[in-house]
Each structure stands twice: as structure tokens, then as C-alpha cells.
Amino acid sequence: MKTFSWAAASDYCLSVAVGIFLLAPFFPGSIALASSHYTTKQLDALASRVGTIYWIAAVENRTPAFFAAPARNADPFSPGDNESFEITELTGQKDKEPYYKVKFDSGKEGYIRPETFLEEINLTILIADPRAEEKKKAAAAAVEEEKRVEWILSRPWSPAVKEAALKRQPVPGFTPTDVRRIFGEPLRISKATGRLTTKGQQAPEERWHYPDGKVFIFYQNLLNRVEAGAGKTP
């Protein structure tokens, strides 16, 4: 029958701890480094992140701590939510006391311990911009607005009409094409029998409904008036 040995148990625990320590740089965000005594291979793995950009994401109003200098007693600071930064250097490799030197998009520089970085990766430090889709939509909207302005300025309209169009103010007489280029596509279009023309015929009426609740009313393919509506259209 095997007997329990404290010495053997201690050796086993030590071997497991060493194994975790050696694997930590290759599993970012899952295992925190437990020592400052890095091997050359580990330092090379850490240095592979130099030149990479990351993003800050606050979790319960907390962001990771950075330092003003590569020292444990340096003044700490916390970056703002949604800030991005680039790892510009892995300092302290000679003494095997490494710090990531980073530069934020604001221009401010700071330092963070690799083990802290690994603890925060995919938590408060993200590998992708969380606002990428929002920025993409904003960029597309800016391009569309530039096209809208160019189109308005190219029209053979009076300066007053152009100014109104630039400010998205409707002007009677606009065609459906004009309204689309100035105000965008309506949510829906409804049709009804309109008022009598000078020839005694009933002109069809079109109502263009927009998200802000406004209703553009057309007679004979020309904008006649705009009604405020009851509120935003769902």
C-alpha cells in the first residue's frame, strides 16, 4: 500500500506551478504570470505584441491601471473608456523586469506590467475596437452628407432655396427627387385622392412619412406643404 509523502506532494505542486508559469505568455487573458523572473523565450513572446493596438473598455466603471514610469512605485493612472493605445516597446528586458510601454491615442504615454496586461486582456483591454461599427456608420454618414451638400450647391436654385435645402428646410415646389436627395428616403408613402385642379380634375396626393413625424404632401409631383404629424413615426 502506498503511503502519502509531503515531500512528493510539494514536488508535484512545484512542477505544476512552473508549468503554468511557462505556459502563461502563450495563453493571454487566461493565466496571470506569477513571477517577475522571465526566461528569454517568455520575453520574446511578450515582445511579439509590440506594434499592436488595443482598446480600453470600462467594466463596472473600472479601467486597467497604468504607470507613469516603468517602476512599481511610479504614479498610477487609469485611462478613459474607449481609449486606444499602441504597445511601442517592451522595456526592462535586460534586467528581466519588463514593462510594456504604451502610447494612447491622446498622445499620453504609460507603462503596464505584462502580468497585469494578461489579466486584463479581453476584459478591460480589447483586441478589437468596440466602437468599430459605430465609427463605420459615422464615416458613411459623413460621406453621404458631403454628397448631399455638393448636389444642392450644383442645383440652379436661388441662394435662399439652396440655404434652406442645406438646413433641411422644405420649400414648396421641390420635386420627389429633390426631397429624396435633401431629406433621404421616407419610411413609407401613402396615396389618396387630392383636391381639384384648375381644370376640374382631382389630382392624386402623395404623403411621404419621415421618422421625425413630418409628412411631405405632394400634388402633381410637386411638394405642396409639410405637416408636423403627431410625433416620431415608429
Buried (B, 14 or more C-beta within 10 A) or exposed (E): EEEEEEEEEEEEEEEEEEEBBEEBBEEBBEBBBEEBEBEEEBBEBBBEBEEEBBBBBBEEEEBBBBBEBBEEEBEBEBBEBBBBBBBEBBBBBEEBBBBBBBBBEEEBBBBBBBBBBBBBBEEBBBEEBEEEEEEEEEEEEEEEEEEBEEEBEEEEBEEEBBEBBEEEEBBEEBEBEBBEBBBEEBEEEEEEEBEEEEEEEEBEBBBBBBEEEBBBBBBEEEBBEBEEBEEEBE
